[in-house]
Amino acid sequence: MGDEKRMRLRGVHHVTAICRDLDRTIGLYRDVLGLGIVHDGPSDDDPAARHVWFGTADGSLVSFMQYPQLPEGVVGTGSTHHFALRVDSVEELQAWRDYLRDRGVDCTDVLHRSAFHSLYLRDPDGHVVEIATAGPGFGAGGPPA
């Protein structure tokens, strides 16, 4: 029993959201935010739905499934408040703020969150997207020993 393998979550693999128009979504995530398209095709879960995966250099993924016929979402229990993309520094975050505003993308000022700094914007379908610094962070944390 000394060779027991520990089950440990290593991070978030991806987040998938629903959008009305993937071309409009690509216009923000690829053309403005600079995320690369990793895959664009039918969804494995629903072959009738187009599914686009966006990736970052560190392997983080966010994907969108296109459902133009669905009604707008309702915020409440079971919905997602926001997801966050990471940058290295406050200076880089300030540059993002200026870049986004120069391109007509409405975003908040840079906010100090104690453990990090961030700003917020909404994508074309109303998803709240946060851009946040990596640190100083919440401390060591991690799984229990």
C-alpha positions as CSV (number, residue, x, y, z in Angstrom):
1,M,0.0,0.0,0.0
2,G,3.0,2.3,0.1
3,D,2.7,3.0,-3.6
4,E,-0.8,4.5,-3.5
5,K,-1.5,7.0,-6.2
6,R,-3.0,10.3,-5.1
7,M,-5.9,11.8,-7.0
8,R,-5.2,15.4,-7.5
9,L,-6.8,18.0,-9.7
10,R,-4.1,19.9,-11.6
11,G,-6.1,22.9,-12.7
12,V,-9.0,23.9,-14.9
13,H,-9.0,22.1,-18.3
14,H,-11.6,24.3,-19.9
15,V,-14.8,26.2,-19.5
16,T,-17.6,26.0,-22.1
17,A,-20.2,28.6,-22.6
18,I,-23.1,29.0,-25.0
19,C,-23.3,31.8,-27.6
20,R,-25.8,33.0,-30.2
21,D,-23.3,33.7,-33.1
22,L,-19.8,32.2,-33.1
23,D,-18.5,34.6,-35.8
24,R,-19.4,37.5,-33.4
25,T,-17.8,35.6,-30.5
26,I,-14.6,35.0,-32.6
27,G,-14.5,38.7,-33.3
28,L,-13.9,39.4,-29.6
29,Y,-11.9,36.3,-28.4
30,R,-9.6,35.9,-31.4
31,D,-9.6,39.3,-33.1
32,V,-9.5,41.5,-30.0
33,L,-8.3,39.4,-27.1
34,G,-5.8,37.4,-29.2
35,L,-6.8,33.9,-28.2
36,G,-5.9,31.3,-30.8
37,I,-8.6,29.0,-32.3
38,V,-7.6,25.4,-31.3
39,H,-10.7,23.8,-32.9
40,D,-13.7,24.9,-35.0
41,G,-16.2,22.3,-35.9
42,P,-19.1,20.2,-34.7
43,S,-19.4,19.5,-31.0
44,D,-18.7,16.0,-29.8
45,D,-21.7,16.3,-27.5
46,D,-24.1,17.7,-30.1
47,P,-22.9,17.3,-33.7
48,A,-25.6,19.8,-34.9
49,A,-23.9,22.5,-32.9
50,R,-20.8,24.4,-34.0
51,H,-18.1,24.3,-31.2
52,V,-15.1,26.6,-31.2
53,W,-12.2,26.1,-28.7
54,F,-9.9,29.1,-27.9
55,G,-6.5,28.5,-26.3
56,T,-3.7,30.5,-24.6
57,A,0.0,29.8,-24.7
58,D,-0.1,28.1,-21.3
59,G,-2.7,25.6,-22.5
60,S,-5.8,27.2,-20.9
61,L,-8.9,26.7,-22.9
62,V,-12.3,28.3,-23.2
63,S,-14.9,27.1,-25.7
64,F,-18.2,28.2,-27.0
65,M,-21.1,26.2,-28.5
66,Q,-23.4,28.0,-30.9
67,Y,-27.1,27.8,-30.2
68,P,-28.8,30.8,-32.0
69,Q,-32.3,29.5,-31.2
70,L,-31.9,29.4,-27.4
71,P,-33.4,32.2,-25.2
72,E,-31.2,34.6,-23.3
73,G,-29.9,33.1,-20.1
74,V,-31.1,34.0,-16.6
75,V,-28.6,34.8,-13.9
76,G,-29.2,32.6,-10.8
77,T,-28.2,29.4,-9.1
78,G,-26.6,27.1,-11.6
79,S,-25.3,29.9,-13.8
80,T,-21.7,31.1,-14.0
81,H,-20.9,34.5,-12.7
82,H,-17.7,35.0,-14.8
83,F,-14.5,33.5,-15.9
84,A,-11.0,35.0,-15.7
85,L,-8.0,35.2,-18.1
86,R,-4.6,35.8,-16.5
87,V,-1.9,38.4,-17.2
88,D,1.5,38.8,-15.6
89,S,1.4,42.3,-14.1
90,V,-0.6,45.4,-13.2
91,E,1.2,47.3,-16.0
92,E,0.1,44.7,-18.6
93,L,-3.5,44.9,-17.2
94,Q,-3.5,48.7,-17.6
95,A,-2.3,48.2,-21.2
96,W,-5.2,45.8,-21.8
97,R,-7.6,48.4,-20.4
98,D,-6.3,51.1,-22.8
99,Y,-6.2,48.7,-25.7
100,L,-9.8,47.5,-25.1
101,R,-11.1,51.0,-24.8
102,D,-9.2,52.1,-27.9
103,R,-11.1,49.4,-29.8
104,G,-14.5,50.4,-28.4
105,V,-14.8,47.6,-25.9
106,D,-16.4,48.8,-22.7
107,C,-14.4,47.6,-19.6
108,T,-14.0,48.6,-16.0
109,D,-11.0,50.5,-14.5
110,V,-8.3,48.3,-13.1
111,L,-9.5,47.2,-9.7
112,H,-7.4,46.2,-6.7
113,R,-8.8,42.9,-5.3
114,S,-6.3,42.4,-2.4
115,A,-4.9,39.1,-3.8
116,F,-4.7,40.4,-7.4
117,H,-5.8,43.2,-9.7
118,S,-8.4,42.8,-12.4
119,L,-10.7,44.4,-14.9
120,Y,-14.0,43.3,-16.3
121,L,-15.8,43.3,-19.7
122,R,-18.8,41.6,-21.3
123,D,-18.6,39.5,-24.4
124,P,-21.2,39.8,-27.2
125,D,-23.6,37.4,-25.4
126,G,-23.2,39.1,-22.0
127,H,-20.7,36.7,-20.4
128,V,-18.6,38.5,-17.8
129,V,-14.9,38.1,-18.6
130,E,-12.3,39.1,-16.1
131,I,-8.7,39.8,-16.9
132,A,-6.6,39.4,-13.7
133,T,-3.0,39.5,-12.6
134,A,-1.5,36.3,-11.4
135,G,-0.5,37.8,-8.0
136,P,0.3,38.5,-5.4
137,G,-2.3,35.7,-4.9
138,F,-4.1,34.0,-2.1
139,G,-1.0,32.3,-0.5
140,A,0.2,28.7,-0.8
141,G,-3.2,27.0,-0.6
142,G,-3.3,23.7,-2.5
143,P,-4.6,20.4,-1.6
144,P,-4.4,19.1,1.9
145,A,-1.3,17.0,2.7
